[in-house]
């Protein structure tokens, strides 16, 4: 799986780059086509304007409406004799509107001598040098009688707005695709991590059960020995070993079942008022022999003035045992464990501090995850399934409490539990 991730990422990156390239090429082509369509619409409008003007001239000739034309040559009729300035502007506006050209414009008509025949009030000479001016020949009678229509169209954000819309949608859809790719990668990584965690869990479970099973097997074989059968003390000794190892396995199975029940929300808590200080004192008494055996120092500083809470006594006691057990497992020689209490904002805080190996920030971010186990460096005697702190977190949450941890590598850890006062 690890080898295929770089290939998948490379394929995704190449796909994204190809997609972006195609989008840029498509947008460029679309804008070019839009520009060509725009120019075509303008020239189509010019053709219709010229046709409309020529129709007026034809009517003028056929109806003999123009009797004397001193500036006419043959059938040539100047445009300004058949249409007024305001009519010309309205004609241009109408034809532009048909082709969805809505920008403000100014116009003028000049003959071959560059004499102005007619022009709009806002037309300026500098417009002739602008890239936004469009021209069209109005007459077809030859160079002598030629007339040229000039229309200056005010530049606006027509193309910029269209380009912005295209870029916006392209960026939106690209972002959606990138988000989908990222989500897919995260899911794959998460699934891969979960697979590794479950594999570690199975390996841990195998090792946890292997030792007691082997011990029970040896004890059973010993009980079948003729020398042992005739010795009551030996029978009791090996029987106690079998009982103790069986208890160990039951305890491990119970942890797994509790984790499954918590995940399915099947554990029903039995709430009642409990004395936190009494529970902590009992934990200290029950673990006294264990602490003496490993050379640990266990101290209590119960200074909270309010220490009664609503909780499930069994599960509350279990989470304290779990945290104390965790402190001893992740400590080197001569562990020092200190439990203290205090009050703050209508709640009691329980601080469980140790001088163990500590944790880095990465580990602190994951310690409450199911099956997660912290790296212990040179400490090789740590056993378990990675379920203890998950259980603690779920039980604390079920009591509407809070749990936090402060830790430094090589300097130990402090777990803080916060519960509302009853």
C-alpha positions as CSV (number, residue, x, y, z in Angstrom):
1,X,0.0,0.0,0.0
2,X,2.8,2.4,0.9
3,X,4.4,1.9,-2.5
4,X,1.2,2.6,-4.4
5,X,0.5,6.0,-2.7
6,X,3.2,7.9,-4.6
7,X,1.9,6.5,-7.9
8,X,-1.7,7.6,-7.0
9,X,-0.5,11.0,-5.9
10,X,1.5,11.4,-9.1
11,X,-1.5,10.3,-11.3
12,X,-3.7,12.8,-9.5
13,X,-1.2,15.7,-9.9
14,X,-0.8,14.9,-13.6
15,X,-4.6,14.7,-14.0
16,X,-5.0,18.0,-12.3
17,X,-2.3,19.7,-14.4
18,X,-3.9,18.3,-17.5
19,X,-7.3,19.4,-16.5
20,X,-6.1,22.9,-15.7
21,X,-4.3,23.1,-19.1
22,X,-7.4,22.0,-20.9
23,X,-9.5,24.6,-19.0
24,X,-7.0,27.4,-19.8
25,X,-7.0,26.3,-23.5
26,X,-10.8,26.1,-23.6
27,X,-11.2,29.5,-21.9
28,X,-8.7,31.1,-24.3
29,X,-10.5,29.6,-27.3
30,X,-13.9,30.6,-25.9
31,X,-12.7,34.2,-25.4
32,X,-11.2,34.3,-29.0
33,X,-14.5,32.9,-30.3
34,X,-16.4,35.5,-28.3
35,X,-14.3,38.3,-29.7
36,X,-14.8,37.0,-33.3
37,X,-18.6,36.7,-32.6
38,X,-18.6,40.3,-31.3
39,X,-16.8,41.7,-34.3
40,X,-19.1,39.7,-36.6
41,X,-22.2,41.1,-34.9
42,X,-20.9,44.6,-35.3
43,X,-20.3,44.1,-39.0
44,X,-23.7,42.4,-39.4
45,X,-25.2,45.5,-37.8
46,X,-23.2,47.7,-40.3
47,X,-24.6,45.7,-43.2
48,X,-28.2,46.2,-42.0
49,X,-27.5,49.9,-41.4
50,X,-26.2,50.3,-45.0
51,X,-29.2,48.3,-46.3
52,X,-31.6,50.6,-44.4
53,X,-29.9,53.7,-45.7
54,X,-29.8,52.5,-49.3
55,X,-33.5,51.7,-49.1
56,X,-34.2,55.3,-48.1
57,X,-32.1,56.5,-51.0
58,X,-33.9,54.2,-53.5
59,X,-37.3,55.5,-52.3
60,X,-36.0,59.1,-52.6
61,X,-35.0,58.5,-56.3
62,X,-38.1,56.6,-57.3
63,X,-40.5,59.1,-55.7
64,X,-38.6,62.1,-57.1
65,X,-38.6,63.5,-53.6
66,X,-35.2,65.2,-54.2
67,X,-35.6,67.6,-57.2
68,X,-32.3,69.4,-57.0
69,X,-29.1,67.9,-55.7
70,X,-26.1,70.2,-56.5
71,X,-23.6,67.7,-54.8
72,X,-25.0,64.6,-56.5
73,X,-23.2,62.8,-59.3
74,X,-25.6,60.6,-61.4
75,X,-27.8,58.7,-59.0
76,X,-25.5,59.5,-56.0
77,X,-27.5,60.9,-53.0
78,X,-25.5,62.0,-49.9
79,X,-26.7,60.1,-46.8
80,X,-27.3,63.3,-44.9
81,X,-30.1,64.2,-47.3
82,X,-32.2,61.2,-46.6
83,X,-31.7,60.8,-42.8
84,X,-31.4,63.1,-39.9
85,X,-28.6,63.0,-37.3
86,X,-30.9,61.7,-34.5
87,X,-32.5,59.2,-36.9
88,X,-29.0,57.9,-37.8
89,X,-28.1,57.4,-34.2
90,X,-31.4,55.6,-33.5
91,X,-30.9,53.4,-36.5
92,X,-27.4,52.4,-35.3
93,X,-28.7,51.8,-31.8
94,X,-31.6,49.6,-33.0
95,X,-29.4,47.4,-35.1
96,X,-26.8,47.1,-32.3
97,X,-29.5,46.1,-29.9
98,X,-30.7,43.3,-32.3
99,X,-27.2,41.8,-31.9
100,X,-27.0,42.4,-28.1
101,X,-24.5,45.2,-28.4
102,X,-25.5,47.6,-25.6
103,X,-22.4,49.8,-25.0
104,X,-22.6,53.6,-25.6
105,X,-21.3,54.7,-29.0
106,X,-20.6,57.8,-31.1
107,X,-20.6,57.9,-34.9
108,X,-19.7,60.0,-37.9
109,X,-20.0,59.7,-41.7
110,X,-17.3,61.2,-44.0
111,X,-16.9,61.3,-47.8
112,X,-13.8,60.6,-49.8
113,X,-12.6,64.1,-49.2
114,X,-12.8,63.4,-45.4
115,X,-15.5,66.0,-45.1
116,X,-18.0,65.3,-42.3
117,X,-21.5,64.6,-43.7
118,X,-23.0,64.0,-40.3
119,X,-21.8,63.0,-36.8
120,X,-23.1,62.6,-33.3
121,X,-22.6,65.4,-30.7
122,X,-20.0,63.4,-28.7
123,X,-17.8,62.2,-31.5
124,X,-14.1,63.3,-31.2
125,X,-11.3,63.3,-33.7
126,X,-9.0,61.3,-31.5
127,X,-11.5,58.4,-31.8
128,X,-10.0,57.7,-35.3
129,X,-6.8,56.4,-33.6
130,X,-8.7,54.2,-31.1
131,X,-8.8,50.4,-31.4
132,X,-12.5,50.6,-30.4
133,X,-13.5,52.3,-33.7
134,X,-15.3,50.3,-36.4
135,X,-15.7,51.3,-40.0
136,X,-18.0,50.4,-42.9
137,X,-18.3,51.6,-46.5
138,X,-21.8,52.9,-47.0
139,X,-21.8,53.5,-50.8
140,X,-20.8,51.3,-53.7
141,X,-20.7,53.9,-56.5
142,X,-16.9,54.1,-56.7
143,X,-14.2,56.0,-55.0
144,X,-15.4,59.4,-56.0
145,X,-18.8,59.1,-54.3
146,X,-17.7,56.9,-51.4
147,X,-18.9,57.4,-47.9
148,X,-17.5,55.8,-44.8
149,X,-19.4,55.2,-41.5
150,X,-17.2,55.3,-38.3
151,X,-18.6,54.1,-35.1
152,X,-16.7,54.4,-31.8
153,X,-18.0,52.0,-29.2
154,X,-17.2,52.8,-25.6
155,X,-14.9,50.2,-24.0
156,X,-16.4,48.5,-21.0
157,X,-16.0,45.3,-19.0
158,X,-18.0,43.1,-21.4
159,X,-15.1,40.7,-22.2
160,X,-13.5,41.0,-18.7
161,X,-16.9,40.1,-17.1
162,X,-17.3,37.1,-19.4
163,X,-13.7,36.0,-18.7
164,X,-14.2,36.4,-14.9
165,X,-17.4,34.2,-15.0
166,X,-15.5,31.5,-16.9
167,X,-12.6,31.7,-14.6
168,X,-14.9,31.6,-11.5
169,X,-16.6,28.4,-12.7
170,X,-13.4,26.8,-13.8
171,X,-11.8,27.6,-10.4
172,X,-15.0,26.3,-8.6
173,X,-15.1,23.0,-10.4
174,X,-11.3,22.6,-10.1
175,X,-11.6,23.2,-6.4
176,X,-14.3,20.6,-6.1
177,X,-12.2,18.1,-8.0
178,X,-9.1,18.9,-5.8
179,X,-11.3,18.6,-2.7
180,X,-12.6,15.2,-3.9
181,X,-9.0,14.0,-4.6
182,X,-7.8,15.3,-1.2
183,X,-10.8,13.6,0.6
184,X,-10.1,10.4,-1.3
185,X,-6.4,10.5,-0.3
186,X,-7.3,11.2,3.3
187,X,-9.8,8.4,3.3
188,X,-7.2,6.0,1.8
189,X,-4.6,7.1,4.3
190,X,-7.1,6.8,7.2
191,X,-8.1,3.3,6.0
192,X,-4.4,2.3,5.7
193,X,-3.7,3.7,9.2
194,X,-6.7,1.9,10.6
195,X,-5.6,-1.3,8.9
196,X,-2.1,-1.0,10.5
197,X,-3.7,-0.2,13.9
198,X,-5.9,-3.2,13.7
199,X,-3.0,-5.4,12.7
200,X,-1.0,-4.1,15.7
201,X,-4.1,-4.8,17.8
202,X,-4.3,-8.4,16.6
203,X,-0.5,-8.8,17.2
204,X,-0.8,-7.3,20.7
205,X,-3.8,-9.5,21.5
206,X,-2.0,-12.6,20.3
207,X,1.0,-11.8,22.5
208,X,-1.2,-10.9,25.5
209,X,-3.0,-14.3,25.3
210,X,0.0,-16.3,24.2
211,X,1.8,-16.0,27.5
212,X,-1.1,-17.0,29.9
213,X,-2.2,-19.8,27.5
214,X,1.4,-21.1,27.5
215,X,1.6,-20.8,31.3
216,X,-1.8,-22.6,31.7
217,X,-0.6,-25.3,29.4
218,X,2.6,-25.8,31.4
219,X,0.6,-25.8,34.7
220,X,-1.8,-28.3,33.3
221,X,1.0,-30.6,32.2
222,X,2.6,-30.3,35.6
223,X,-0.7,-31.3,37.3
224,X,-0.7,-34.5,35.3
225,X,2.7,-35.3,36.6
226,X,2.7,-38.3,39.1
227,X,5.0,-36.4,41.5
228,X,2.7,-33.4,41.6
229,X,-0.5,-35.3,41.9
230,X,0.7,-36.8,45.2
231,X,1.7,-33.3,46.5
232,X,-1.2,-31.1,47.7
233,X,1.0,-28.0,48.0
234,X,2.1,-28.4,44.4
235,X,-1.5,-28.9,43.2
236,X,-2.5,-25.7,45.0
237,X,0.5,-23.9,43.5
238,X,-0.2,-24.9,39.9
239,X,-4.0,-24.4,40.4
240,X,-3.4,-20.8,41.6
241,X,-1.2,-20.2,38.5
242,X,-4.0,-21.4,36.3
243,X,-6.5,-19.3,38.1
244,X,-4.4,-16.2,38.0
245,X,-3.6,-16.6,34.3
246,X,-7.3,-17.2,33.6
247,X,-8.1,-14.0,35.5
248,X,-5.6,-12.1,33.3
249,X,-7.2,-13.4,30.1
250,X,-10.7,-12.6,31.4
251,X,-9.5,-9.1,32.3
252,X,-8.2,-8.6,28.7
253,X,-11.4,-9.9,27.2
254,X,-13.4,-7.6,29.4
255,X,-11.4,-4.6,28.1
256,X,-12.2,-5.6,24.5
257,X,-15.9,-6.1,25.3
258,X,-16.1,-2.8,27.1
259,X,-14.6,-1.0,24.1
260,X,-17.1,-2.7,21.8
261,X,-20.0,-1.8,24.1
262,X,-18.9,1.8,24.4
263,X,-18.6,2.1,20.6
264,X,-22.2,0.8,20.3
265,X,-23.3,3.0,23.2
266,X,-24.5,-0.1,25.1
267,X,-23.1,0.6,28.5
268,X,-25.7,2.0,30.9
269,X,-24.3,4.0,33.7
270,X,-25.7,3.9,37.2
271,X,-25.4,7.4,38.5
272,X,-25.3,8.2,42.2
273,X,-23.6,10.7,44.5
274,X,-20.0,9.6,45.1
275,X,-17.2,10.9,47.2
276,X,-14.2,11.5,44.9
277,X,-11.7,11.6,47.8
278,X,-12.9,8.2,49.1
279,X,-12.5,6.6,45.6
280,X,-9.0,8.1,45.2
281,X,-8.0,6.8,48.7
282,X,-9.3,3.3,47.9
283,X,-7.3,3.3,44.6
284,X,-4.2,4.2,46.6
285,X,-4.9,1.3,49.1
286,X,-5.6,-1.3,46.4
287,X,-2.4,-0.4,44.5
288,X,-0.2,-0.2,47.5
289,X,1.4,-3.6,47.1
290,X,1.9,-3.2,43.4
291,X,3.6,0.2,44.0
292,X,5.9,-1.4,46.6
293,X,6.8,-4.2,44.3
294,X,7.9,-1.9,41.5
295,X,9.5,0.6,43.8
296,X,7.0,3.4,43.1
297,X,6.1,6.4,45.2
298,X,2.3,7.1,45.3
299,X,1.1,10.3,47.0
300,X,-2.2,11.9,47.5
301,X,-2.9,15.7,47.9
302,X,-6.7,15.9,48.3
303,X,-7.2,19.7,48.8
304,X,-10.5,20.2,47.0
305,X,-13.2,21.6,49.3
306,X,-16.1,20.2,47.2
307,X,-15.7,16.6,46.1
308,X,-19.1,15.1,45.7
309,X,-20.2,14.3,42.1
310,X,-22.9,12.3,40.3
311,X,-21.2,9.4,38.6
312,X,-21.1,5.6,38.1
313,X,-18.9,4.4,40.9
314,X,-17.6,1.3,39.1
315,X,-16.7,3.1,35.9
316,X,-15.3,6.2,37.7
317,X,-13.1,3.9,39.8
318,X,-12.0,2.1,36.6
319,X,-10.8,5.2,34.9
320,X,-8.7,6.2,37.9
321,X,-7.2,2.7,38.0
322,X,-6.5,2.9,34.2
323,X,-4.7,6.2,34.5
324,X,-2.6,5.0,37.5
325,X,-1.8,1.8,35.6
326,X,-0.9,3.9,32.6
327,X,1.4,6.0,34.7
328,X,3.3,3.0,36.0
329,X,3.6,1.3,32.6
330,X,5.1,4.3,30.9
331,X,7.6,5.0,33.7
332,X,11.2,3.9,34.1
333,X,12.6,2.8,37.4
334,X,11.2,4.2,40.7
335,X,8.0,5.8,39.3
336,X,6.6,8.8,41.2
337,X,2.8,9.2,40.9
338,X,1.0,12.0,42.5
339,X,-2.8,12.5,42.6
340,X,-4.2,15.9,43.7
341,X,-7.6,17.6,43.6
342,X,-8.7,21.2,43.4
343,X,-11.9,23.1,42.7
344,X,-12.5,25.6,39.9
345,X,-15.7,27.1,38.5
346,X,-18.1,24.8,40.2
347,X,-16.1,21.7,39.3
348,X,-13.6,19.3,40.8
349,X,-10.3,18.7,39.0
350,X,-8.3,15.5,39.5
351,X,-4.7,15.7,38.5
352,X,-2.7,12.5,38.0
353,X,0.9,13.3,37.5
354,X,3.9,11.0,36.9
355,X,7.6,11.2,36.1
356,X,7.4,8.8,33.2
357,X,8.8,9.0,29.7
358,X,6.4,11.7,28.6
359,X,4.9,12.3,25.1
360,X,5.5,14.5,22.2
361,X,2.7,16.7,20.7
362,X,1.9,14.2,17.9
363,X,1.4,11.4,20.5
364,X,-0.8,13.6,22.6
365,X,-3.1,14.3,19.6
366,X,-3.7,10.5,19.2
367,X,-3.6,8.9,22.7
368,X,-7.4,8.7,23.0
369,X,-7.9,7.0,19.7
370,X,-8.9,3.4,19.7
371,X,-6.0,0.9,19.4
372,X,-3.4,3.7,19.3
373,X,-0.3,3.0,21.4
374,X,2.4,5.5,22.1
375,X,6.0,4.8,21.0
376,X,7.9,3.8,24.1
377,X,11.5,4.1,22.8
378,X,13.7,1.9,24.9
379,X,10.9,0.9,27.2
380,X,9.9,-2.7,26.2
381,X,7.7,-3.9,29.0
382,X,4.6,-2.0,28.0
383,X,1.7,-4.3,27.2
384,X,-1.9,-3.7,26.2
385,X,-4.3,-3.2,23.3
386,X,-4.4,0.6,23.1
387,X,-7.9,0.6,24.6
388,X,-7.3,2.0,28.1
389,X,-7.3,5.7,27.3
390,X,-10.1,5.3,24.8
391,X,-12.2,3.8,27.6
392,X,-11.2,6.6,29.9
393,X,-12.1,9.3,27.4
394,X,-15.5,7.7,26.6
395,X,-16.5,7.3,30.2
396,X,-15.4,10.9,31.0
397,X,-17.5,12.1,28.0
398,X,-20.4,10.0,29.2
399,X,-20.3,11.9,32.5
400,X,-20.2,15.2,30.7
401,X,-16.7,15.7,32.0
402,X,-13.4,16.8,30.4
403,X,-10.0,15.2,30.2
404,X,-6.8,16.9,29.1
405,X,-3.1,16.0,29.2
406,X,0.1,18.0,29.5
407,X,3.3,16.2,28.8
408,X,6.9,16.7,27.9
409,X,9.3,14.0,26.6
410,X,11.5,12.7,29.4
411,X,9.7,14.8,32.0
412,X,6.4,12.9,32.6
413,X,2.7,13.5,32.0
414,X,-0.2,15.0,33.9
415,X,-3.8,14.0,33.1
416,X,-6.5,16.3,34.4
417,X,-10.1,15.1,34.8
418,X,-12.8,17.7,35.4
419,X,-16.3,16.9,36.7
420,X,-19.2,19.1,37.8
421,X,-19.9,19.2,41.5
422,X,-23.2,17.5,42.5
